[in-house]
Amino acid sequence: MPTDHPSLDELRAVTQPESTMSRRNAEHWLARLFLRKVSLRVTRLLIRTPVSANALTGWMIVVGLVAAVVIGTVGGWLGAVLGFLLIQVYFLLDLCDGEVARWRRTTSITGVYLDRVGHYLVEAAVLSAIGFRAGAFELGGWSTLGVATGLCAVLIKAESDLVDVARVRSGAAPPSEESVELRHSGLGAARRAAQVLKIHQVTGALEVSFLLLAAAVVDAVAGDLLGTRIIAVLFAVVAGVQVVLHLASILLSRRLA
């Protein structure tokens, strides 16, 4: 059984194996840059406690939803900064739950399911909260835009997850890494360019948190909600376009073959 006092190298070898970290879309760019270094140290502390990986996933969901509530109800710098910090904790917990599970060898279907549900809930809630913030915390056009953006974010994730559902129900094996490549070379090149620019991550909670801070600066300078409304429109446009293009990329790839 794994020890509760491993070295960082021992912990990294088990919790952050190259076979997992190198998978397509497996790692967020900020995780690769430095958050995995932070999570490794937090995980080394967590494995000395009785907290389970699924409990960490639960806390991840709670923290993410609290972040959405703060963003959607607390105005000015305070709401932006608190929302930003809570989303960083949410993301850190998202890294640590998997690391704890891999170290303790407690990975499970339930854990994967809870993790997916958490991302659905939190990212939709955070994007919806941006809409409420843009509408000065009142119901109306801006709040509707935020909710619609959150729904699009859920649809994007569902499009990916439903590939596995369709294959399982058809008795097919999981799709290979190569199957995501588009059969049309021109579209494939466009997709690779979009991946390099990280356009598909713009509506992710971590990116939203950074853009929220930038919007707060613009709001302060302009003396109104200009910055927040700009990012609310940006998220809506990106999410709406992604729903269509992501569906097209699945249908034009070999993932359903």
Secondary structure, DSSP 8 states (H G I E B T S, - for coil): ---SS--HHHHHHHHS-HHHHTSTT-S-HHIIIIIHHHHHHHHHHHTTSS--HHHHHHHHHHHHHHHHHHHHH--HHHHHHHHHHHHHHHHHHHHHHHHHHHHHT---HHHHHHHHHHHHHHHHHHHHHHHHHHTTTSSSHHHHHHHHHHHHHHHHHHHHHHHHHHHHHTT-----GGGGS-SSHHHHHHHHHHHHHTGGGTTSHHHHHHHHHHHHHHHHHHTSSHHHHHHHHHHHHHHHHHHHHHHHHHHTSSTT-
